[in-house]
Amino acid sequence: MAVTSARSIVNMKEKGHFEHEKTRMDKYTLADELPAQLSELNLRPRKMAIPYTLRRLTPKDRDGVIEFMRRFFFRDEPLNFTINLLETPESRCYELEDYTSSSLADGASVAAVDENGEFVGMVINGVVRREEVDYTDKSEDCPHPKFKRILKLLGHLDREARIWDKLPPSCHTAVEIRIASTHTDWRGRGLMRVLVEESERIAREIGAGAMRMDTTSAFSAAAAERLNYKNVYGLFYSDLPYAPHPDPPHLEARVYLKEL
């Protein structure tokens, strides 16, 4: 899926830590309730039942989260791939890593772990509030020239989408799905749907009135629509000279909303 909102890279030191006693653990197997869910996605579950557990992520999970994202997201995400953000297998973009880990302090991110305690999928979520709206260009403070282009694009999406104008005045808090990724061996089994639905449950628990998902690939846009998110803004990469221009079918960036 997509990297979203540029706001998570700012004021990281001001965010608090999520308390462990609030962590929720749920045991599942991929044979439990997924066949009906997968049928909605036109996917077929694999025959073997593999148990996994859902749990919230905390700042203490940072190293594991970054390792997982380096393996299954950072290199292959269309914008990152197009600008060759990570030039070698050993390359690192610390600004992207900080962007990712800063959202953990909001306590709204969730992961699936297998029986061995290894991550098999995760959704990194950030919490935003109406009174904290700030449309200034955060990319100017980014020292990494390639990642700066991505942040500038995300800032443009934020300013143009103006989600708070599209949500009811009573909605003061929203949860943003900022990064979503699944282990290669677990793709095509409906795990991402489960993780997004758990993210929505967490959002309701903390009093959020809406979910936001920015998509930077055709695949993530299709997933957002399958999950009943509404497209409220979109632009073609070709319309912004500074933006990365991925190859087809990834021609458009979109902002999706879902009221809770």
N, C-alpha and C positions, 0 to 999 in steps of 0.2 A: 504494500500500500504506500501511502504517501507520508513524507515529512510535511508537517503543517506549521501553524502559527509561529512567527518569528519571535513572539513575546517570551517564549520560555528561556531564551538565552540571556535575558535581562534580569537583574536583581536576584540572582540565584542564592546569594548569601542571606537574603532576607526571608527565605522560605523556611518554615518549620519542619520538623521531622514527624513522620507518621508513627503513631503509637502502635506497638506490636500487639497489644491486647485486642485491637480492633480487627486484626487479620482474620479473614474468613476462609475456611478450608472446605472444599467440596470435592468428594470423590466421584469420578465418573469412569465409564469405559466408553470406548467409541462404538460400542454395540448397544448402549443403554437407550437413549432417546434420539439418536442421530438419524436413523433411517428416514423418519418422516421429515426431519429438517433437510436432509440431503436431497430428498426427492424434490423439494422446493427449488433447489439449486441445480437440478438435473444432474446430480452426482450420485455415484454408487459407492456405498461404504465397502471397504475391504473386509474380507470374511473374518479375520482374526480380531478378537476383542482385546484392545490394549488399554489398560487402566491409566488414568491420569488424574491429577489434582489441580484445582484452580486455587490460586492464592494471590493476595495483593502484594505488590512490590513496594519496597521501602528504599531509602537512600543506601542502606547497607547492601543492597543487591547490585550496586553500581557496577562492580567489576564483572559480574556474571552477565548483566544486561549488555554491557559494551562488548564483551566477548561474543555473545550470541548475535548481536547486530552486525558485528564485523564479519561474521560467517554468513549470515543469511539476509542482510538488508543493505548495508552501507555500499557495497561494491556494485550491486545489481540494480538498485533503484534507478529508474530511467534518467532522472536529472543528474544524479551522481555519475552514472555510466557515461552519459553524453559528454560531460566536461572532463571525464577522466579524473575525477576528484581524488581517487586513490590510485596512484600511478603504478605501484608495484604491490605484490601480495603483502609486503611488510609495511606499506605506507599507512599512515594514520592522519586523520584530520581531527585534531583535538577540539576544534571549535564545534564540529558535529557531535563529538562525544559529549562535550559539555551541554550542548543543546539537548541531547537525549536524556542525560542523567538529571538535568535540572528539574525536569517534570516529576521525578520520583518523589520529591518532597511534598507534592500535592496529595499523595496518598490515594490516588484514583486509578493507578495503573495496575494491570492484572496479567498474570502469566499462567500457563499450563506447564506442569512438570510431570515427568513420567515416574515410574516406580522406583527408579534409581535417583530421583531428585534432580534430574537434568531438565533444563528448559527445553520445551518442544514448541512453544509459541508464546507470544506476548503482545500486548497492546499498551503503548505508552500514552497515558492520558494527562492532560493538563486542565486545571480549573481556572476559568476566567469569570470576571464579574463586571456588570454593566458600569459601575462607578469607577472602574479601573481602566476604562478605554483610553488607549494612547495610540494614535495613528502616525506618530513620527517614524521616520525611516531608521530602523535599528541597524541596518546593514552597514552604515557608515562607520560603526565602531568595530567591525569585524576585520581582523588583520589578514585573514586568509582570502586571497583574491578570487579563488574559484567558489568557495562556499559563500562568499559575499554576494555573488550573482544569484544564488539560490535564495538567500535571505531577502534580497531586494525584491525578487519575484513574490515571495510569501508575504512581504509587507504590502505589495501592490494588491494582492488578493484580499488581504485584510481590510485595507482602506476602501476598496471598491465594493466588496460584498456587504460591508456595514450590517452585520448580522443583527445588531440590536434594533435597527430600524425595521427588521423583518419579524422580530419576535414580540409577543405581547408585552406591554409595559410591566406586567406582573412578574415577568421572568427577569430575575436579577443575576442568576448564576447559570453558566453553561459549562459542559465538559467537552473538551476538544480531543478527538482521537488524533494524536500527532504522529505516531509511528505504529505500524502493525506489521508483524512478520511471523512466519511459521517455519519451523525446521523443514528442510527439503523432503525428508522421509514422511512427514505428516501432512503434506499438502494434498488437497483434493478429498479430505475426509470430513469437512464441515467444522473443523476446529475453530476457524476464525469467526464463524457465526456465533459459536458458543462464547468466545472471548468478548465479542462486541456486545452480546446480550448481557454478559456479566458486567461489562463497563456501564451499560445503561442502568442495570440494577444499582450499581454503586452510585451513579449520578443521582438517581432518585433518593437514595439513602442520605446523601449529603445535601439534598434540597435543590438540586439543579433542575431547571425547567426545560432544558434543551441539550441536545448533542450536536456537535459540529464535526464534520469530516472534510478536510481538503484533500482532493485526489490529484495526483500528478501523472497517473498512467491510465490507459484505457481499462486495464484490468481492475484497478481499484475503484474507478468510476462505476463499472458494471456491478462490482460487489456492493457499493453504497446503495445503488438502486434496488438490488435484490433485498437489501435489508430495510427497505422502505424509507430511505433518506431522500429528501427533496432537494433537487438542484436549484440553488438560488443565485448562482453567479458562475460564469465561465468565461475563459478567454483562450484564444489560440496562441501558442508560444510564438508563432511567427509575427504576432502583433507587437511583441516587445523585443526590440533589437538586443537588449542586454541579457535576455533570458536564455537559458539553455534551450536548444531546439532538438528534442529527441526524435528518433526515427518513428515512422508509422508503426503501430496504430496510436502511439502516444503523442497526439497532436494538441491536446487541450488540457488545461488545468481548471478544476471546478471546485466550488464550495457547496457543500451539502449541509442541510439542517434536518433535525428530527425533534419535534416537540415531544416532551415526556408527559 
